């Protein structure tokens, strides 16, 4: 809501204005109109980021990077980061999910490579602590980027067997 200068002065001089009700008596040398009027700034409308920025924001967010950090680095709002993370728009979701799958594949590849390097020959000579740290970090990446499956994850097998019969249920025939 915008008001003109005349309405502004009327409101400032009104007896209902809290500043006038609570104001102290001023010395005669103190001018009555010492109020400085600062017009409100118009809010800059946030521009929708381009597609590549939204894909990047969604990918980083799904990989576990904090939304505040992403919004700061890419100069977008936190809401735009969250929207890029959750959108089903194929223009954004397709490349975002493809980049996430690529990160998962690389992490799995490096994990398998690190685990493969733990050979019996290397138990004696190599620094296995470094290899195990790499394997642990890569497995964390895979765990953090794969979607969480909710619900019961137990596997149950049901085996059906025919009813057991005893000898008494059969007729005995003498030959």
WOLINMO-V826285 format. One record per residue. N is the residue number from 1. SS is DSSP state (~ for helix, > for strand, _ for the rest). PHI is phi in degrees with one decimal (999 if undefined). Layout:
N/SS/PHI
N/SS/PHI
This chain:
1/_/999
2/_/-114.3
3/_/-125.0
4/_/-85.7
5/~/-63.8
6/~/-64.2
7/~/-65.4
8/~/-60.9
9/~/-64.9
10/~/-61.2
11/~/-68.5
12/~/-66.4
13/~/-87.6
14/_/-65.8
15/_/-73.6
16/_/-85.6
17/_/-69.7
18/~/-59.2
19/~/-64.1
20/~/-75.2
21/~/-69.9
22/~/-93.4
23/_/-68.4
24/_/-84.8
25/_/-64.4
26/_/-98.2
27/_/-65.3
28/_/-60.2
29/_/-78.0
30/_/-80.1
31/_/-70.4
32/_/-68.4
33/_/-95.3
34/_/-95.9
35/_/-75.9
36/_/-100.2
37/_/-95.3
38/_/-113.9
39/_/-68.2
40/_/-67.7
41/_/-80.2
42/_/-75.6
43/_/-68.8
44/_/-73.5
45/_/-73.0
46/_/-69.7
47/_/-85.9
48/_/-65.4
49/_/-66.1
50/_/-69.4
51/~/-59.7
52/~/-62.9
53/~/-65.9
54/~/-66.8
55/~/-63.4
56/~/-62.8
57/~/-62.8
58/~/-64.4
59/~/-64.0
60/~/-63.9
61/~/-65.5
62/~/-68.9
63/_/-84.1
64/_/103.3
65/_/-73.1
66/_/-59.2
67/~/-61.1
68/~/-62.9
69/~/-66.0
70/~/-63.6
71/~/-63.7
72/~/-67.7
73/~/-71.3
74/~/-96.7
75/_/57.4
76/_/-130.7
77/_/-82.2
78/~/-63.9
79/~/-62.0
80/~/-68.7
81/~/-65.3
82/~/-63.9
83/~/-63.9
84/~/-66.3
85/~/-71.8
86/~/-100.7
87/_/-65.8
88/_/-109.0
89/_/-61.0
90/~/-60.9
91/~/-66.9
92/~/-100.6
93/~/-65.8
94/~/-60.9
95/~/-64.6
96/~/-62.0
97/~/-70.2
98/~/-64.8
99/~/-67.2
100/~/-66.9
101/~/-62.6
102/~/-64.5
103/~/-63.4
104/~/-63.1
105/~/-63.3
106/~/-63.4
107/~/-64.3
108/~/-65.2
109/~/-61.5
110/~/-68.0
111/~/-63.6
112/~/-65.0
113/~/-64.3
114/~/-65.1
115/~/-70.4
116/~/-69.1
117/_/-76.9
118/_/-85.1
119/_/-92.3
120/~/-57.3
121/~/-63.6
122/~/-80.2
123/~/-59.6
124/~/-85.9
125/~/-101.0
126/_/-89.9
127/_/-88.1
128/~/-70.8
129/~/-61.4
130/~/-64.1
131/~/-63.4
132/~/-70.4
133/~/-65.5
134/~/-61.5
135/~/-62.3
136/~/-65.9
137/~/-66.5
138/~/-67.4
139/~/-68.6
140/~/-64.6
141/~/-61.8
142/~/-62.9
143/~/-63.7
144/~/-74.0
145/~/-96.3
146/_/-78.5
147/_/-65.1
148/_/-77.6
149/_/-97.2
150/_/-96.4
151/_/112.3
152/_/-79.4
153/_/-104.8
154/_/-76.9
155/_/-103.1
156/_/-122.3
157/_/-107.7
158/_/-114.6
159/_/-107.8
160/_/-100.1
161/_/-127.3
162/_/-68.0
163/_/-66.7
164/_/-77.5
165/_/-117.2
166/_/-96.7
167/~/-66.0
168/~/-65.1
169/~/-77.7
170/_/-103.1
171/_/-84.8
172/_/-96.1
173/_/-117.6
174/_/-90.2
175/_/-116.0
